[in-house]
Structure formats: C-alpha cells, structure tokens
Amino acid sequence: MINRLGQVMLYVNDQDQSKEFWTKVIGFQVISEVKNEQGMSWIEMAPTNESETSIILHDKETVAKMSPDLHLGTPSLMFFTENLEALHNKLSQSHITVGEIVTMPTGKVFNFADYEGNYFAVMEK
C-alpha cells in the first residue's frame, strides 16, 4: 500500500536557474545534487530537510531523450503556508509573477510562476 507522497518530478529547461528560484526566492533547501555516468543529473529540494515530500529538478531535454513517451508537463502543485499575505508580498517584491489572493471555501490562495513560466498555487493553512 502507498502511505505517502515521496517526490514530485519537475522537468525544467535550466536546472541551475530553477534551483536558484526554488532556493533563493521560495526558500527551499537543497537536499542532494546528483550527476551520474549516463549524463543524468537531478537536484532534490524541499522546504526543510525534514519534509516528507521533495521536488526533484530534472533536465527536460535529457529526460525526453531517455524516455520519449514520458509526459514532461508541469504538475499542478498546491503548497501550504501559514502567512499567505507575507509570502505574496515577498514574491511580488522579488518581481515574481503572482496572481491575486482569492478567498476560496477552503481558504485563501494565490498562484505564482517560476522563471520558466510554470504556475503553482499556495494556500494558507
């Protein structure tokens, strides 16, 4: 039986630029960086070292060559924060594309885009 989500694969065009976005702008920590003999490299990151789920940044072009039938689209991710307004202000001041804060039945939420134009959502919990 599956008991938790371990990793989310995020296929990107520029791993270094994506790493910079997730660490310097969003505040994630790098858990590990791997480069193997087959030319694969990936960067694992998460909000903290203790997070149960991490994001793995894979080079989209390399993965496409190795697995041409694999869907390389961006997953729809919902992150949680304890202070939505502060995060919204921080991202706006960092010149990140952010949507307006919207109140949903489940709470306040907004979306934001990374440097490659991939959109993600964040909700106050």
C-alpha positions as CSV (number, residue, x, y, z in Angstrom):
1,M,0.0,0.0,0.0
2,I,1.1,3.6,-0.7
3,N,1.4,5.6,2.6
4,R,2.8,8.9,1.5
5,L,4.0,11.0,-1.5
6,G,7.8,11.0,-1.6
7,Q,8.9,13.0,-4.5
8,V,7.5,15.2,-7.3
9,M,9.4,15.2,-10.6
10,L,9.7,18.7,-12.1
11,Y,11.1,18.7,-15.6
12,V,12.9,22.0,-16.4
13,N,14.9,23.6,-19.2
14,D,17.5,25.1,-16.9
15,Q,18.3,23.2,-13.7
16,D,20.6,25.9,-12.3
17,Q,18.1,28.7,-12.8
18,S,15.3,26.6,-11.4
19,K,17.5,25.7,-8.4
20,E,18.1,29.4,-7.8
21,F,14.3,30.2,-8.0
22,W,13.4,27.5,-5.5
23,T,16.2,28.2,-3.1
24,K,16.7,31.9,-3.2
25,V,13.2,33.1,-3.9
26,I,11.0,30.4,-2.4
27,G,13.3,29.4,0.4
28,F,13.6,25.7,-0.2
29,Q,16.8,23.8,0.8
30,V,18.8,21.5,-1.4
31,I,18.7,18.0,-0.1
32,S,21.1,16.5,-2.7
33,E,22.5,17.0,-6.2
34,V,23.4,14.0,-8.3
35,K,25.2,13.6,-11.6
36,N,25.7,10.1,-12.9
37,E,27.8,8.4,-15.6
38,Q,24.8,8.2,-18.0
39,G,24.5,12.0,-18.2
40,M,21.6,12.3,-15.9
41,S,21.6,14.9,-13.2
42,W,19.0,16.0,-10.7
43,I,18.6,18.3,-7.8
44,E,16.4,17.3,-4.8
45,M,15.0,20.1,-2.7
46,A,12.3,20.7,-0.1
47,P,11.0,23.4,2.3
48,T,13.1,21.8,5.0
49,N,15.4,18.7,5.4
50,E,12.6,17.1,7.5
51,S,9.9,17.5,4.7
52,E,8.2,14.2,3.8
53,T,7.9,15.3,0.2
54,S,10.6,16.8,-2.0
55,I,10.8,18.2,-5.5
56,I,13.3,16.7,-8.0
57,L,14.5,19.0,-10.7
58,H,15.3,17.0,-13.9
59,D,16.7,18.4,-17.1
60,K,13.8,18.2,-19.5
61,E,15.9,17.6,-22.7
62,T,17.9,14.7,-21.2
63,V,14.7,13.0,-19.8
64,A,13.0,13.4,-23.2
65,K,15.9,11.7,-25.0
66,M,15.9,8.8,-22.5
67,S,12.1,8.4,-22.2
68,P,10.5,9.9,-25.4
69,D,6.9,8.8,-24.3
70,L,7.1,10.4,-20.9
71,H,4.8,13.3,-20.2
72,L,7.0,16.3,-19.3
73,G,4.4,18.8,-18.4
74,T,4.4,20.7,-15.1
75,P,2.5,19.0,-12.3
76,S,-0.3,21.0,-10.6
77,L,1.1,21.6,-7.2
78,M,-0.5,23.2,-4.2
79,F,1.8,24.4,-1.4
80,F,0.7,25.5,2.1
81,T,1.9,28.5,4.1
82,E,1.0,29.9,7.5
83,N,1.2,33.6,6.3
84,L,-0.2,34.0,2.8
85,E,0.0,37.8,2.7
86,A,3.7,37.9,3.7
87,L,4.6,35.3,1.1
88,H,2.6,37.1,-1.6
89,N,4.4,40.4,-0.7
90,K,7.8,38.7,-0.7
91,L,7.2,37.2,-4.1
92,S,5.8,40.4,-5.5
93,Q,8.8,42.4,-4.2
94,S,11.1,39.8,-5.8
95,H,9.5,40.6,-9.2
96,I,7.9,37.1,-9.4
97,T,4.6,36.8,-11.4
98,V,1.9,36.3,-8.8
99,G,-1.9,36.2,-9.0
100,E,-4.3,38.0,-6.8
101,I,-5.2,36.5,-3.4
102,V,-8.5,34.8,-3.8
103,T,-10.7,33.5,-0.9
104,M,-12.0,30.0,-1.7
105,P,-14.3,27.9,0.5
106,T,-11.1,26.0,1.7
107,G,-9.1,29.2,2.4
108,K,-7.1,32.0,0.8
109,V,-5.0,31.1,-2.2
110,F,-2.8,32.6,-4.9
111,N,-0.7,31.3,-7.8
112,F,2.8,32.2,-8.8
113,A,5.1,31.4,-11.7
114,D,8.8,30.2,-11.7
115,Y,11.4,31.6,-14.1
116,E,10.2,29.2,-16.8
117,G,6.6,30.3,-16.6
118,N,5.4,27.2,-14.7
119,Y,2.5,28.1,-12.4
120,F,2.0,26.8,-8.9
121,A,-0.5,27.6,-6.2
122,V,-0.2,28.3,-2.5
123,M,-2.9,28.2,0.2
124,E,-2.9,29.5,3.8
125,K,-3.2,26.6,6.2
